[in-house]
Amino acid sequence: MPAHAGRQPRKPRFARAPRPPAKRDELLRRRVEAAIAEAHKSHERLRQAIDILPQGIVFLDADGRYVLWNRKYAEIYSKTADLFAEGARLEDTLRVGVARGDYPEAIGHEDEWIAERLQKLYRPGARHEQKLADGRVILIDERLTDDGGVVGLRVDITELKQREASFRLLFDGNPVPMIVCALDDERILGVNDAAVAHYGYSRAEFEKLKIRSLQAFDSEPPWTADPSGEEQAGRTWKHVKADGALIDLAIYSRELTYAERPAALLALMDITERKRAEARLAFMAQHDALTGLPNRNLLRQQVDEMLLHRRRSTDKVALLMLGLDNFKSVNDTLGHAVGDKLLRGVAKRLRSTLREEDALARLNSDEFAIVQSGLTRPEDAVMLAKRLVEAIADPYLLDGHSVVIGASIGIAMAPGDGDDSEKLLKSADMALSRAKADSRGTFAFFEAALDAKAQSRRKIEVELRDAIQNDVLRPYYQPLIDLSSGRITGFEALVRWPHAERGMVSPAEFIPVAEDTGLINPLGGLMLRRACLDAAAWPDDVRVAVNLSPLQFRSGNLLSIVTDALKHSGLPPRRLELEITETLLLEKSAQVLATLHALRALGVRISMDDFGTGYSSLSYLRSFPFDKIKIDQSFVRDLGANREAQAIIRSIVSLGKGLGVTITAEGVETEAELSCLRAEGCDEGQGFLFSKARPNAEIISLLAAQRGIDGDEDAALVA
């Protein structure tokens, strides 16, 4: 076959697409683990906080699913507590309870009872009672949260109901503080033991007071509220105890006749701890547990408020996203306890560097956001960025260690880079990525081109996902040529994407996206299966080579994928060659080596691709017995005129012969390169000089042509 005229572009290849370094993957894994650990800690603190409450507390999301409940709540509903689980629906537990007969008041009209209960759940008004099969009566008080969920209070009032027939027994023996007040002059007529103990006043002292004397703020007594009860259901009261302590109360009242006077019986539920728990919950939902700074949710609200204010002026708003450089090394070398102290120290320095009106938030493990308002020019943000970088760079003394860390900053300006919090955060994040990529320890502004690139990558991701699901991608095959005989010994499978609108999409565009998004696993599996099926129809002495991404090894099921592909296609394992790169061995992973040995035990050949680039080391050849080494095309280019490259080729060929390994040269494009490789004793060649990558239909014709000239020992299919 004639050589291609002129210089040909480097062939796009599946395995040589740029990949993120292994250290970045490790950093991402540790960040995720740190975030999960912090979430578990926060969840446990909240659970401990509400478990001490004497009332049953439950939190439901907007779909009526359990989010959190305390020990008392589980005790109240002990018969159905086994159904409680995060994500379980209250409606389902009600239905199971009704079916079991746990709610006698539902018998005979189960569906109506459940519907009425759910209506009360999402339209909470007056408190209501619930009877259980064991005779207990539960008082229910529920409120909607801002996100459409429900916070519910459960109080077991069984004793209260049982003693209702005898007011004296009910009043004197009730553990809930109770007060009887005259309706006309609001004077306290009587109190129970619980009220005496709870408030700290004696009975004689109580009887000298009016109910207003206990109120922290001047307001009407609860029995003067709207007769419908709607206002009472949503109101709480704040009282003052004898020692001056303030307590929050939910007050339940009932009119009666006491000592022949119109009066009101007040049951006083102390909800001080519940209110504190709710406050803690609200704080934790909007703040970082480690530093106490606002989190991303609260930051969004603050940014949107600043942007709303900005519209009434000509000032600008700058959002600076700050990422700590090499924070992972601190955790790795000094431990997470020191890392946590470092983050708290960074938060303090940032706060001390900012103005009072500037907003500061922690977004994730090592990223912070600063919002600066009232700016007239971008240079003001630059000055702040420089101050922040300098402040972070000063050493930290932590547990006897002097820790030095740097920071990179991405800057987005409103309204140009975004007119709402989400757009502005996204722009600042892209600017931060650019700052880290260009030179750590500096800052970068957002540019529209960054967003355009991100949008393009997102479009490629969506279309690639669809192409994989619809089996659009195809393997093309480039021949591997025995340089001594000119015969085809095998083909390397290279992925191709025929796009309906854009034509053939370059792998250089979509392979990096596939690796960043995890699509490389289904894509690699698809190419492996197709290559094995195609090769099974080729002559028995022709192999097929398939590239593997390091990410495919991390999936944990690569061995089964290869085994299934061989079994389904009927291809003998000896005819499959799997190509890996040196970056995979950089991880020094026992799992990777175990998988490689298991694949080789199947009879599959293992090849090291792109040898001589990046991280080449003879220790890799010692760690695993490769069947083939492929010399990177950068050493083959202009080989005839480059003595240094010739010496490298000679050394690699000599090494391969000593190890009994096949040596293949990639990127052969000229006769001069071919001649030099033959002279050095290279075993195989691959490149545009022989053939470009072709679809399987053309490969079958190519192999048929080779069979036709097998009898002519001086003939070669490609030369």
HELIX and SHEET records of a PDB file:
HELIX    1   1 ALA A   22  ASP A   51  1                                  30    
HELIX    2   2 ARG A   71  ILE A   76  1                                   6    
HELIX    3   3 ALA A   81  LEU A   83  5                                   3    
HELIX    4   4 LEU A   90  ARG A  100  1                                  11    
HELIX    5   5 PRO A  104  ALA A  106  5                                   3    
HELIX    6   6 GLU A  110  TYR A  122  1                                  13    
HELIX    7   7 THR A  158  GLN A  162  1                                   5    
HELIX    8   8 PHE A  167  GLY A  173  1                                   7    
HELIX    9   9 ASP A  193  TYR A  199  1                                   7    
HELIX   10  10 ARG A  203  PHE A  206  1                                   4    
HELIX   11  11 ILE A  211  LEU A  214  1                                   4    
HELIX   12  12 PRO A  222  THR A  224  5                                   3    
HELIX   13  13 GLU A  230  ALA A  233  1                                   4    
HELIX   14  14 THR A  272  GLN A  286  1                                  15    
HELIX   15  15 ARG A  296  ARG A  310  1                                  15    
HELIX   16  16 PHE A  327  LEU A  334  1                                   8    
HELIX   17  17 HIS A  336  THR A  353  1                                  18    
HELIX   18  18 PRO A  378  ALA A  393  1                                  16    
HELIX   19  19 SER A  421  ASP A  438  1                                  18    
HELIX   20  20 ALA A  448  GLN A  469  1                                  22    
HELIX   21  21 PRO A  507  THR A  517  1                                  11    
HELIX   22  22 ILE A  520  ALA A  535  1                                  16    
HELIX   23  23 PRO A  550  ARG A  554  1                                   5    
HELIX   24  24 LEU A  558  SER A  569  1                                  12    
HELIX   25  25 PRO A  573  ARG A  575  5                                   3    
HELIX   26  26 GLU A  582  LEU A  586  1                                   5    
HELIX   27  27 ALA A  590  LEU A  602  1                                  13    
HELIX   28  28 LEU A  618  SER A  623  1                                   6    
HELIX   29  29 GLN A  633  VAL A  636  1                                   4    
HELIX   30  30 LEU A  639  ALA A  641  5                                   3    
HELIX   31  31 ARG A  643  LEU A  659  1                                  17    
HELIX   32  32 GLU A  671  GLU A  680  1                                  10    
HELIX   33  33 ASN A  696  GLY A  708  1                                  13    
SHEET    1   A 5 TYR A  66  TRP A  69  0                                        
SHEET    2   A 5 GLY A  56  LEU A  60 -1                                        
SHEET    3   A 5 VAL A 150  ASP A 156 -1                                        
SHEET    4   A 5 VAL A 137  LEU A 144 -1                                        
SHEET    5   A 5 HIS A 128  LYS A 131 -1                                        
SHEET    1   B 5 ILE A 188  VAL A 191  0                                        
SHEET    2   B 5 MET A 178  ALA A 182 -1                                        
SHEET    3   B 5 ARG A 261  ASP A 270 -1                                        
SHEET    4   B 5 LEU A 246  TYR A 258 -1                                        
SHEET    5   B 5 TRP A 237  VAL A 240 -1                                        
SHEET    1   C 5 ALA A 359  ASN A 364  0                                        
SHEET    2   C 5 GLU A 367  LEU A 375 -1                                        
SHEET    3   C 5 LYS A 316  ASP A 325 -1                                        
SHEET    4   C 5 GLY A 406  ALA A 414 -1                                        
SHEET    5   C 5 PHE A 443  PHE A 445  1                                        
SHEET    1   D 2 TYR A 396  LEU A 398  0                                        
SHEET    2   D 2 HIS A 401  VAL A 403 -1                                        
SHEET    1   E 9 GLY A 503  VAL A 505  0                                        
SHEET    2   E 9 ILE A 488  HIS A 499 -1                                        
SHEET    3   E 9 ARG A 474  ASP A 482 -1                                        
SHEET    4   E 9 GLU A 684  GLY A 685 -1                                        
SHEET    5   E 9 THR A 662  ALA A 665  1                                        
SHEET    6   E 9 LYS A 628  ILE A 631  1                                        
SHEET    7   E 9 ARG A 605  PHE A 611  1                                        
SHEET    8   E 9 LEU A 576  THR A 581  1                                        
SHEET    9   E 9 ARG A 543  ASN A 547  1                                        
END                                                                             
